[in-house]
């Protein structure tokens, strides 16, 4: 395993981050394809034993049961101090007023709820899951600053939003002397590269870590174009992401397959190697529902694509509209 600093912080993270949306009670929330605790634990253990110290979950994943499963696995398979534990806040956790969003009340309530489910007294990285258009950013940022000062989070990060919004948040924190976002968890893969226009250059300039979600495009980059899985059939959010440029996307998937075949490796290794070679990228967030997914993710660190292979992967791409947030 390779380790790098998380942006300009002194925190060291594995170059592969394990996304834990896969692990949760399938009867809770909207992820019917998630794995229950019995099937999740061996994968969490495998990842930790492979040297992956960076685990990412969210309060909303399977209505909190993902955090519970991850917390128990860390207690059983690792020393808490050896793990960089990240979770998120924003999405609805209960009906009625104040059950979602980034108000001071919501943030204070949800950090305590997350810590209780995770079985820890702090998280290493506390991230806003999306931009809250109904709450002043000053309120959100001061609340996050207070969470850090209370010792409940070591660092704060953000997830998918417009670059101007992220820049506004960074500027507002600096203006007020509040804790700044140190990471951006955004949507980036061979089928969706719009983040290369503004967000990646901004993060690289400001030395902000980039931890992309869906680096394998919900698995589309790992199999033949027409091949379906249980997740593709039931992942309602995923169905909204890759419908804009089907012909171009098909060509990219075929290029991944051709390079993988020529090299004698899995397609997942090719797609992950592509995102790892992006200078702005710190650690892609890999979802793993099978042992081979973790094996391929780790193996991708040794795959160095040639300029010709990168050109073959990138050349079919055409501009897309924003996907993954509003």
Phi, psi and omega in degrees: 000144175256150180231143180222164174287146176277094182062226181268010178278174175268003183284131181259128181232153175293150182287352170244128175255134179271116175280131189252016174297336180292337188256115181173166179292116183294347179270359179243141178076207187245010182254078182295342181272358183292159182264136178289177187298320180303319181273342180280321189301317179299326180287320176297319179294316179301316181297315180296318180291337176281356179099003177285113181254359186250110182241132184238125176224195179201154180298328186279344183296117180051043177052041176093346183289337174298314178300320180297315181294315180296317180300317179292324179295318178299317180300323185272332190245356185206168167274132182305321183293342180274351185255136171262105188256123181240140171219179188221162180220143171157308188293161185294133178246343177202156180288160175092180182299143175066018179268004180201175173096188186236034173289165177302316179299312182298316181295314180296319178294314188285330176295320179293320178295319179295317180297322178296315181292323181283344180069037181220163179260003175201156168246151181282326182221117179250120191242142170278129189286329176205173176282135178260107182284351184256358181234133177303136182297331177298319179296315180297313185292321178293322178296317178295321176301318180291327175297318178294314182294335177280355179082012182272345175215144179274321182219164175235151180219175180229167176231187194320126176195175175287151181299322180296326178292318180296317178298320178298318180295316179298314180298317182297319178296316180295321181298327185255000181072027180267163176302134182263155171296134179251355184212155175233120176259102187235172184271113183208128174193181182297336180266349178217103187240018182297336179294343179291341185288310185230316188294314180296313177299322179296313181296319180295319179297320183268003181058045177259132182294144176243120180235084189293141172264156181055048180294342178255014178054053180057030178088354182298331181278358185253001184209172177300151187305318186270000182282131181248159177227172178300324181289319181298331181283332187244356182273092185294320178294318180300328181293343182269353192269327191231061181235000189276328187220065189300316182296314179295317180298321179300317180296322179293316178300319178296322179294320176301315180297320181294318180292318178299318180295317181295326181272343183074034179232172180287150178300325180301325179293322179293311182295322179287322177299324179298314183287329179293333181280355175288123187298334182279343188278130178269303183202113176292148181266111184261127172271140183223114176251357178220152180305324181296334179294320178289317179302315180294320181298314180293319181296333182296338179297334181267357182270117179248108182286145177278161176303324179293320179292320178297319177298318179297325180284325187267333190297329180286350187294141174233157183303145179239157167284166181300134178221133177112346176197172179240000000 
